[in-house]
Amino acid sequence: MLIGQIAKITGVPVKTLRLYESVGLITPETDANGDLQFQESHIHAIKLIKMARDVGFSLREIMAVLNDQSPFNDDAVDEAIDILDERLLKLSPEDDNFQQKQQTILTLKRELEAFLLPS
């Protein structure tokens, strides 16, 4: 899939996807025409990155979880889960978009915990 298609599917602007690619958060292949080619796995990763950004994770924090040797760095995932637990405790029903933030944090936490399960 091309970058425009991925932008539509994920709701992440093309410019942001190019940033994620330039800093190594996602690594799509390049075809013979020089176009980035995305796979289903990229869609999942982009959605996780978007959720993490939505609850306040910086790109640097996200990059600590993602690495080149394996899909996720276990120590960084553990740390990210701890941060999510802290952010969940700090949420207040008076916060703007409380339920949405709470649901996003819980979903992201479940997604990250799934990577820690033995294969």
C-alpha positions as a Markdown table, in Angstrom:
| # | Residue | x | y | z |
|---|---|---|---|---|
| 1 | Met | 0.0 | 0.0 | 0.0 |
| 2 | Leu | 1.1 | 3.5 | -0.7 |
| 3 | Ile | 1.5 | 6.3 | 1.9 |
| 4 | Gly | -1.7 | 8.0 | 0.9 |
| 5 | Gln | -3.7 | 4.8 | 1.4 |
| 6 | Ile | -2.0 | 4.3 | 4.8 |
| 7 | Ala | -2.8 | 7.9 | 5.8 |
| 8 | Lys | -6.5 | 7.3 | 5.0 |
| 9 | Ile | -6.6 | 4.0 | 6.9 |
| 10 | Thr | -4.9 | 5.2 | 10.0 |
| 11 | Gly | -6.0 | 8.8 | 10.1 |
| 12 | Val | -2.4 | 9.9 | 10.3 |
| 13 | Pro | -1.3 | 12.7 | 7.9 |
| 14 | Val | 1.2 | 11.8 | 5.2 |
| 15 | Lys | 3.6 | 14.4 | 6.6 |
| 16 | Thr | 3.5 | 12.7 | 10.0 |
| 17 | Leu | 4.0 | 9.3 | 8.4 |
| 18 | Arg | 7.1 | 10.6 | 6.6 |
| 19 | Leu | 8.4 | 11.9 | 9.9 |
| 20 | Tyr | 7.9 | 8.5 | 11.5 |
| 21 | Glu | 9.7 | 6.9 | 8.6 |
| 22 | Ser | 12.6 | 9.4 | 8.7 |
| 23 | Val | 13.2 | 8.8 | 12.5 |
| 24 | Gly | 12.9 | 5.0 | 12.1 |
| 25 | Leu | 9.6 | 4.4 | 13.9 |
| 26 | Ile | 8.3 | 2.6 | 10.8 |
| 27 | Thr | 10.4 | 1.1 | 8.1 |
| 28 | Pro | 8.5 | 0.5 | 4.9 |
| 29 | Glu | 10.2 | -0.9 | 1.8 |
| 30 | Thr | 10.8 | 1.3 | -1.2 |
| 31 | Asp | 9.6 | 0.0 | -4.6 |
| 32 | Ala | 11.4 | 0.4 | -8.0 |
| 33 | Asn | 9.7 | 3.9 | -8.4 |
| 34 | Gly | 11.0 | 5.1 | -5.1 |
| 35 | Asp | 7.6 | 4.9 | -3.5 |
| 36 | Leu | 7.2 | 3.7 | 0.1 |
| 37 | Gln | 5.3 | 0.4 | 0.3 |
| 38 | Phe | 3.5 | -0.3 | 3.5 |
| 39 | Gln | 2.3 | -3.7 | 4.9 |
| 40 | Glu | -0.4 | -4.6 | 7.3 |
| 41 | Ser | 2.2 | -4.7 | 10.1 |
| 42 | His | 2.9 | -1.0 | 9.5 |
| 43 | Ile | -0.8 | -0.2 | 10.0 |
| 44 | His | -0.8 | -1.8 | 13.4 |
| 45 | Ala | 2.5 | -0.1 | 14.4 |
| 46 | Ile | 1.1 | 3.3 | 13.2 |
| 47 | Lys | -2.1 | 2.9 | 15.2 |
| 48 | Leu | 0.0 | 2.0 | 18.3 |
| 49 | Ile | 2.2 | 5.1 | 17.8 |
| 50 | Lys | -0.9 | 7.2 | 17.3 |
| 51 | Met | -2.5 | 5.9 | 20.5 |
| 52 | Ala | 0.8 | 6.5 | 22.4 |
| 53 | Arg | 1.0 | 10.1 | 21.0 |
| 54 | Asp | -2.7 | 10.7 | 22.0 |
| 55 | Val | -1.9 | 9.9 | 25.6 |
| 56 | Gly | 1.2 | 12.1 | 25.7 |
| 57 | Phe | 4.1 | 9.9 | 24.8 |
| 58 | Ser | 6.9 | 11.7 | 23.0 |
| 59 | Leu | 8.5 | 10.3 | 19.9 |
| 60 | Arg | 11.6 | 9.6 | 21.9 |
| 61 | Glu | 9.6 | 7.5 | 24.4 |
| 62 | Ile | 8.0 | 5.6 | 21.6 |
| 63 | Met | 11.3 | 5.0 | 20.0 |
| 64 | Ala | 12.6 | 3.5 | 23.2 |
| 65 | Val | 9.9 | 0.9 | 23.0 |
| 66 | Leu | 10.4 | 0.1 | 19.3 |
| 67 | Asn | 13.8 | -1.1 | 18.1 |
| 68 | Asp | 15.5 | -2.8 | 15.2 |
| 69 | Gln | 16.5 | -6.1 | 16.8 |
| 70 | Ser | 12.9 | -7.3 | 17.7 |
| 71 | Pro | 9.4 | -5.8 | 17.3 |
| 72 | Phe | 9.6 | -4.4 | 20.8 |
| 73 | Asn | 12.2 | -3.9 | 23.5 |
| 74 | Asp | 10.8 | -5.8 | 26.6 |
| 75 | Asp | 12.4 | -3.5 | 29.2 |
| 76 | Ala | 11.1 | -0.4 | 27.4 |
| 77 | Val | 7.6 | -2.0 | 27.1 |
| 78 | Asp | 7.6 | -2.7 | 30.8 |
| 79 | Glu | 8.5 | 1.0 | 31.5 |
| 80 | Ala | 5.9 | 2.2 | 29.0 |
| 81 | Ile | 3.3 | 0.1 | 30.8 |
| 82 | Asp | 4.3 | 1.6 | 34.1 |
| 83 | Ile | 4.0 | 5.1 | 32.6 |
| 84 | Leu | 0.5 | 4.2 | 31.3 |
| 85 | Asp | -0.5 | 3.0 | 34.8 |
| 86 | Glu | 0.7 | 6.3 | 36.3 |
| 87 | Arg | -1.2 | 8.3 | 33.7 |
| 88 | Leu | -4.3 | 6.2 | 34.3 |
| 89 | Leu | -4.1 | 7.0 | 38.0 |
| 90 | Lys | -3.6 | 10.7 | 37.3 |
| 91 | Leu | -6.7 | 10.9 | 35.1 |
| 92 | Ser | -9.7 | 12.6 | 36.6 |
| 93 | Pro | -13.3 | 12.5 | 35.5 |
| 94 | Glu | -13.1 | 16.3 | 35.3 |
| 95 | Asp | -10.4 | 16.0 | 32.6 |
| 96 | Asp | -11.4 | 16.9 | 29.0 |
| 97 | Asn | -12.2 | 13.7 | 27.1 |
| 98 | Phe | -11.7 | 11.6 | 30.3 |
| 99 | Gln | -13.4 | 8.4 | 28.9 |
| 100 | Gln | -11.6 | 8.6 | 25.6 |
| 101 | Lys | -8.2 | 9.1 | 27.3 |
| 102 | Gln | -9.0 | 6.3 | 29.7 |
| 103 | Gln | -10.0 | 3.9 | 26.9 |
| 104 | Thr | -7.0 | 4.8 | 24.8 |
| 105 | Ile | -4.6 | 4.1 | 27.8 |
| 106 | Leu | -6.2 | 0.8 | 28.5 |
| 107 | Thr | -6.2 | -0.3 | 24.9 |
| 108 | Leu | -2.5 | 0.7 | 24.5 |
| 109 | Lys | -1.6 | -1.1 | 27.7 |
| 110 | Arg | -3.3 | -4.3 | 26.5 |
| 111 | Glu | -1.5 | -4.0 | 23.1 |
| 112 | Leu | 1.8 | -3.6 | 24.8 |
| 113 | Glu | 1.2 | -6.4 | 27.3 |
| 114 | Ala | 0.5 | -8.7 | 24.4 |
| 115 | Phe | 4.1 | -8.2 | 23.2 |
| 116 | Leu | 5.4 | -9.5 | 26.5 |
| 117 | Leu | 3.6 | -12.8 | 26.3 |
| 118 | Pro | 5.9 | -15.7 | 25.5 |
| 119 | Ser | 5.6 | -16.8 | 21.9 |
